[in-house]
Amino acid sequence: MRAVLIFLCIIAAVATVASQQLEKWNKAGRPAIMTTAKAAPTPQSNPASGRTVTLQSDGRGHFQVDARVDGRAVEFMVDTGASVIALRESAAAKLGIHPAVRDYTARASTANGVVKAAPVMLNRVEVNGIMVRDVMAFVMPDEGLGTNLLGMSFLSRVKWTHEKGRLVLEQ
């Protein structure tokens, strides 16, 4: 039960931070968002339409997915309650994303206390052939985020349905 409460608090915190950050950006215009410096080469062709990915829920009812961020493997838990993708600092570092202290401009309250978050723009996020470009994400300290979250900044740009323990993504 405690784990569920912590998870829900993290989701609420990420959603709050994302909405606050997006509101600031809408008022001030598009900010200079950090991008990955060492991104893998981007294919020139667009992905074929009509791709479908079906995910089966685990024993807890969660959907785990191995994705590729800028060509590198990252494990995520799908989270429709998270406004943006949330990356743990350790995962971001493996992607070559190293926010400076000054980049942590957003704050979120979680079960672990106040957590700072650094907004970043991911060049592309792929889930089994479904690809979305220019995806907003937050980098959060590992102690404030238990797992990487595949949030709505990705999911809102694909069609998805949930039924009988299956999550179907389509592009």
N, C-alpha and C positions, 0 to 999 in steps of 0.2 A: 504494500500500500504506500509506503514511504517513497519507493522508487517512482511510482505513478505520480505522486504529488510533486516530486522534484522535477520529473519530466514535464508535467503540465506547467509548472512555474517557468521552466526554461522556455517552453513554447510561448507562453504569454510574454516573457521578457523579450524574446527575439521579435515577436510581432510588434510590441510596443516600440522597441528601438527602431525597427524598420519603418514604421509609420511616421515616427518623429523625424527620422533622417530624410525620408522621402518628402515630407512636408517642408523641411528646411531647403532641400534642393529645388523644390518647385518654386519657392519664394525667391531664391537667389540665382536661379538658372542652373544649368548643369555644372557640377563641380569638376575639378580636376581629379578624377578618380584614378587610383593606382591600378595598374595592370601588371600582369606577370611579365617579368623581364625576360625570361628564358622559355617562352612558349614554344611548343613543338610547331613545325610547319603546318600551315592551314591548307587543306585541300582546296583547289580552285573550283571544283564542281559542287553543286548543291546536292544534298542527300536526296535520294529518290523518295517521292511521296508514297504514302500508303504503308509505312512501316508500323508494325504493331509489336508491343512488348507486353507480356503477361507476367506479373509478379505474384507469387503465392505468399500469403502471410505466414509468419513464423508462429510458434506455440503461444506467444504473447499477443498475437494479432497485429504485429508490426510488419512492415515491409522493408526488408534490407535489400540494397542494390549496390552492385559494383558498377561504378560509373567511371568515365574518363573526363578529367578536367584538363583542358589544354593538352590533351594527349597522354595524360598520366593517370594511373589507376587511383581511385579514391573510393572508400566504402562509405555509404550513406544509409541513413534511415529516412524513408519517405515521410514527410511531415506536412500535411495539408494545412496545419495550423500555424506554420512558420511563414512569415511574409517573404522572406528571402532565404537563400542558401546560407547556412551557418557552418563555417569551417573552424575546427579546432586549430590552434596555433601550430601544433605539431604537424597536422595534415597540410596546412598552408605552407609551412617551411619546406615540406617535401615537394611541393609544387613550385618552389622558388619564390614564394610570396613571403616577404619579411617586412611587415608594417613597422614603421618607426613609432616611437612613443607618441609623437604628435599626431599620428594618423588615427589614434583611438579617440575619435570625436564623439562617439555615441556611448550612452550608458544604459544599462538594463538592470533591473532588480530581479534576482533569481533566488531560489532557495539557498544558494551559497553566498548570498549578499549581492552587492552592486558589482556588475561586471561591465568592463569597458569593451567596446567593439570597434573595429576598424572597417569601414566600408571599402570594398574592392570591386572591380569589374573583371569577371572571368571571360576570356575570349570565346571559349566554347565549352559546353557541357554535353556529354554524350551518354546515353543509356542504351546499350545494345543496338546501335545504329540510329537511334533518334537523337538528333543534334539540335541544340539551341545555341545561338551566338549572342555575345554581349549580355551576360547574365550577372545581375547584381548579387553580391554576397557580403557577408560580414565575417571577419576573422575575430574569434573570441578566445580568451585564455583557456587552456585545457582544463583547469580546475573549475571553470564556470560552465563548461559544455561537455557532457559525457560522450557524445557521439556527433559526427557530422550529420547535418540535417539537409535533406533535399527539399527545399521549400518552394513556395509559390512563385518566386522569381523564375524558376524553371517550369513548374507544373502549369502555370497559367498560360504558357506558350505552347502547350500540347493539349490534345484532347485526352481526358482521363475519366475512367469510370471505375467504380468500386462495387463489387457484388459477390456475395458468398465467399468471402475470404480471398478474393482475387482483385488485383489492381491492374487495369489494362490501360497502357499508354499508347496513343496513336499519333502519327504525324503524317 
